[in-house]
Amino acid sequence: MVREALRRALRHHPPPGTLRISGIEQVGTHPPTFLLRCRRLEALRPSYGRFLIRFLRVALGSTGTPLRLILQEGERRREVLA
């Protein structure tokens, strides 16, 4: 379900520049937290992180619920809150 929502988001609005997204999994529940595996993490713009969170929130029926999105490239992690 989460992977399909990510696929739809990527088809709707592909990642910017050289950012490559390879997978997603839910790693927490309070608040719902998702780990997004990617390459070229430095290419992520804050606006694209907000887009992904909004898209996931609507696709998963979590409107009004805060979501955490953690982006991981190898050992580096970056958190996007919304």
Sine and cosine of phi, psi and omega as CSV:
sin_phi,cos_phi,sin_psi,cos_psi,sin_omega,cos_omega
0.00,0.00,-0.74,0.68,0.00,-1.00
-0.93,0.36,-0.65,0.76,0.01,-1.00
-0.90,0.43,-0.64,0.77,0.02,-1.00
-0.91,0.41,-0.63,0.77,0.05,-1.00
-0.88,0.47,-0.65,0.76,0.04,-1.00
-0.90,0.43,-0.69,0.73,0.03,-1.00
-0.85,0.53,-0.69,0.72,0.01,-1.00
-0.89,0.45,-0.66,0.75,0.02,-1.00
-0.88,0.47,-0.68,0.74,-0.03,-1.00
-0.94,0.35,-0.55,0.83,0.08,-1.00
-0.94,0.34,-0.64,0.77,-0.03,-1.00
-0.92,0.40,-0.67,0.75,-0.06,-1.00
-0.54,-0.84,1.00,-0.06,-0.03,-1.00
-0.86,0.51,0.45,-0.89,0.00,-1.00
-0.87,0.49,0.52,-0.86,-0.01,-1.00
-0.96,0.27,0.50,-0.86,0.14,-0.99
0.78,0.63,-0.82,-0.57,-0.09,-1.00
-0.99,-0.15,0.10,1.00,0.03,-1.00
-0.90,0.44,0.78,-0.63,0.04,-1.00
-0.83,-0.56,0.80,-0.60,-0.02,-1.00
-0.95,-0.30,0.79,-0.61,-0.09,-1.00
-0.92,-0.39,-0.30,0.96,0.00,-1.00
-0.04,-1.00,0.21,-0.98,-0.01,-1.00
-0.55,-0.83,0.54,-0.84,0.12,-0.99
-0.47,-0.88,0.47,-0.88,0.04,-1.00
-1.00,0.06,0.80,-0.61,-0.06,-1.00
-0.88,-0.47,-0.03,1.00,0.01,-1.00
-0.36,-0.93,0.29,-0.96,-0.05,-1.00
-0.84,-0.55,-0.34,0.94,-0.06,-1.00
-0.80,-0.61,1.00,0.05,-0.03,1.00
-0.98,0.19,0.25,-0.97,0.06,-1.00
-0.81,0.59,0.82,-0.58,-0.07,-1.00
-0.83,-0.56,0.74,-0.67,-0.03,-1.00
-0.85,-0.53,0.67,-0.74,0.06,-1.00
-0.97,-0.23,0.85,-0.53,-0.03,-1.00
-0.93,-0.36,0.89,-0.46,0.03,-1.00
-1.00,0.05,0.73,-0.68,-0.04,-1.00
-0.48,-0.88,0.20,-0.98,0.12,-0.99
-0.86,-0.51,0.47,-0.88,-0.01,-1.00
0.90,0.43,0.76,0.65,-0.04,-1.00
-0.81,0.58,-0.52,0.85,-0.02,-1.00
-0.90,0.43,-0.28,0.96,-0.01,-1.00
-0.99,0.13,-0.13,0.99,-0.02,-1.00
-0.95,0.31,0.83,-0.56,0.10,-0.99
-1.00,-0.05,0.56,-0.83,0.03,-1.00
-0.82,0.58,-0.59,0.81,-0.02,-1.00
-0.91,0.42,-0.56,0.83,0.01,-1.00
-0.95,0.31,-0.59,0.81,0.08,-1.00
-0.88,0.47,-0.67,0.74,0.04,-1.00
-0.91,0.42,-0.63,0.77,0.05,-1.00
-0.86,0.51,-0.73,0.69,-0.03,-1.00
-0.88,0.47,-0.67,0.74,0.01,-1.00
-0.90,0.44,-0.71,0.70,0.01,-1.00
-0.89,0.47,-0.69,0.73,-0.02,-1.00
-0.89,0.45,-0.72,0.69,0.01,-1.00
-0.89,0.45,-0.66,0.75,-0.01,-1.00
-0.86,0.51,-0.71,0.70,0.00,-1.00
-0.94,0.34,-0.72,0.70,-0.05,-1.00
-0.89,0.45,-0.52,0.85,-0.03,-1.00
-0.99,-0.11,0.06,1.00,0.02,-1.00
0.93,0.36,0.55,0.83,-0.04,-1.00
-0.94,-0.34,0.55,0.84,-0.02,-1.00
-0.84,0.54,0.77,-0.64,0.00,-1.00
1.00,0.01,-0.10,1.00,0.00,-1.00
-0.99,-0.16,0.75,-0.66,0.06,-1.00
-0.93,0.36,0.64,-0.77,0.06,-1.00
-0.86,-0.51,0.52,-0.86,0.14,-0.99
-0.92,-0.39,0.69,-0.72,0.04,-1.00
-0.83,-0.56,0.87,-0.49,0.03,-1.00
-0.94,-0.33,0.84,-0.55,0.01,-1.00
-0.98,-0.17,0.73,-0.68,-0.06,-1.00
-0.80,-0.60,0.75,-0.67,0.12,-0.99
-0.79,-0.62,0.96,-0.26,-0.09,-1.00
0.87,0.49,-0.86,-0.51,0.02,-1.00
-1.00,-0.04,-0.22,0.98,-0.01,-1.00
-0.98,0.19,0.66,-0.75,0.07,-1.00
-0.76,-0.66,0.52,-0.86,0.03,-1.00
-0.62,-0.78,0.74,-0.67,-0.08,-1.00
-0.97,-0.25,0.66,-0.75,0.08,-1.00
-0.87,-0.49,0.84,-0.54,-0.01,-1.00
-0.95,-0.32,0.61,-0.79,0.11,-0.99
-0.28,-0.96,0.00,0.00,0.00,0.00
